[in-house]
Structures are given as structure tokens and as C-alpha cells.
């Protein structure tokens, strides 16, 4: 399975976060959603997961 990347610099954010997460798609999605909830105050719901998944890029 291809490794994917979630890069906070490419997500809509007011904080200027620079975190990058890489790994298999499911791992990256779960970690990026957990980060968005814990650090950026988002609710863990379907719309957040869809937004994060849409922004994932191949490593």
C-alpha cells in the first residue's frame, strides 16, 4: 500500500501549524484527525474525516 502524507501547512488553519504526518492512509487519517481535534479544536465527525482524506497526498 502506498504511503500518504497529511501536511498541516496545506490545510485551512489560522494557527500556522507545520506538522506533517506520513504512513499508510488509515494511519495518517486517524493521526491527522486526532491532531485536528486535540490541537485545532475540531470535532471528530464525518465532515472532518472527509476534508482530511481529500487533502492526503502520496508521499
ZIBEL-V315706 format. One line per field, one symbol per residue. ss: DSSP state (H for helix, E for strand, L for the rest). Layout:
BEGIN
ss=???
END
This chain:
BEGIN
ss=LLEEEEEHHHLLLLLLLLLEEEEEHHHHHHHHHHHHHHHHLLLLLHHHHHHHHHHLEEL
END
